[in-house]
Amino acid sequence: MTTTSTENEFRIQGLEVRYGTDRVVRDMNLSATPGRVTCVLGPNGAGKTTTLRAGLALVRRSAGECHRPEHTNILLDDGGLVPGLTVRQHITSRALSAGVSTGCVDDLIETLDLPRSR
């Protein structure tokens, strides 16, 4: 079976994100083609990071669709950490998004001597 380029694209269509009653992203569309570097530019507060976080399922979408192929890499300017999540939650989230078993998360935290509660 061959895959089409759209199956391999990172796509966001009609995205809306709200924080409470504040709509911080509205009707956003974005696609990134494999083998190319895609840069999202805009002024502070425009919703760039929130859009990409929603595409990674790190932020809840109010509306819209997101398609993230396996092995998609996104570099966020803040390191991709979500405020309020513990080390374990961050590692578990990344493992799940990469299709890796989460059974070794606690062992990894212990081996690397990472704080569990932060």
Legacy VTK file of the C-alpha trace (Angstrom):
# vtk DataFile Version 3.0
C-alpha trace
ASCII
DATASET POLYDATA
POINTS 118 float
0.000 0.000 0.000
1.335 3.432 -0.870
0.609 6.481 1.195
-0.337 9.825 -0.253
1.388 13.020 0.773
-1.708 14.172 2.653
-1.599 11.037 4.839
1.954 11.960 5.831
1.278 15.656 6.403
0.875 17.254 9.798
-2.488 18.993 9.369
-4.657 21.260 11.444
-8.048 22.236 10.028
-10.574 24.649 11.500
-8.831 24.644 14.877
-10.318 26.582 17.747
-8.867 26.659 21.256
-10.495 28.341 24.223
-9.202 29.009 27.698
-12.439 29.439 29.598
-14.496 31.943 27.635
-11.451 33.401 25.851
-11.021 32.145 22.287
-7.242 32.164 21.802
-7.090 30.351 18.440
-9.821 30.784 15.859
-10.377 28.877 12.597
-6.680 27.966 12.179
-5.528 25.864 9.234
-1.958 24.593 8.929
-0.173 21.847 7.025
3.445 20.730 7.096
4.829 18.508 4.352
7.268 15.673 5.138
10.879 16.374 4.210
10.470 20.122 4.556
10.982 22.528 7.409
7.857 24.477 8.304
8.125 27.597 10.427
5.186 29.265 12.156
5.750 32.998 12.603
3.669 35.689 14.261
3.654 38.287 17.017
3.649 37.377 20.701
0.252 36.130 21.790
-0.901 35.222 18.273
-1.481 31.562 19.216
1.484 29.890 17.499
2.525 27.678 20.414
-1.068 26.961 21.437
-1.849 25.870 17.866
1.072 23.448 17.773
0.306 22.147 21.258
-3.258 21.458 20.152
-1.878 19.606 17.138
0.138 17.432 19.522
-2.904 16.892 21.783
-1.169 18.727 24.634
-3.934 21.341 24.677
-7.643 20.560 24.345
-9.287 21.668 21.106
-12.668 23.386 21.228
-13.218 22.655 17.534
-11.354 21.430 14.488
-9.372 18.412 13.398
-5.699 17.569 13.772
-3.745 14.859 11.957
-0.293 14.041 13.290
1.535 11.227 11.529
3.752 8.907 13.544
7.291 10.252 14.094
6.295 13.903 13.708
8.791 16.240 15.377
7.880 19.718 16.523
10.291 22.083 18.235
8.491 24.556 20.476
10.311 27.650 21.675
9.612 26.821 25.315
10.817 23.228 25.225
7.323 21.797 24.941
6.591 21.528 28.644
3.027 22.026 29.763
2.669 24.003 32.998
1.090 21.989 35.789
2.108 18.542 34.534
4.509 16.406 36.567
7.697 14.881 35.168
5.920 11.522 35.019
2.968 13.021 33.121
5.280 14.684 30.583
7.246 11.495 29.945
4.083 9.390 29.766
2.513 11.838 27.308
5.572 11.760 25.037
5.757 7.962 25.208
2.077 7.612 24.299
2.361 10.063 21.401
5.348 8.109 20.058
3.596 4.761 20.447
6.066 3.585 23.098
5.034 1.472 26.073
4.595 3.515 29.230
5.501 0.560 31.440
9.074 1.763 31.841
8.289 5.385 32.790
8.799 4.905 36.544
12.054 2.999 35.965
13.287 5.790 33.690
12.449 8.462 36.266
14.283 6.502 38.961
17.311 5.747 36.755
17.688 9.404 35.781
16.991 10.523 39.353
14.241 12.886 38.192
11.823 14.468 40.650
8.456 12.712 40.624
6.363 15.548 41.998
7.491 18.358 39.714
LINES 1 119
118 0 1 2 3 4 5 6 7 8 9 10 11 12 13 14 15 16 17 18 19 20 21 22 23 24 25 26 27 28 29 30 31 32 33 34 35 36 37 38 39 40 41 42 43 44 45 46 47 48 49 50 51 52 53 54 55 56 57 58 59 60 61 62 63 64 65 66 67 68 69 70 71 72 73 74 75 76 77 78 79 80 81 82 83 84 85 86 87 88 89 90 91 92 93 94 95 96 97 98 99 100 101 102 103 104 105 106 107 108 109 110 111 112 113 114 115 116 117
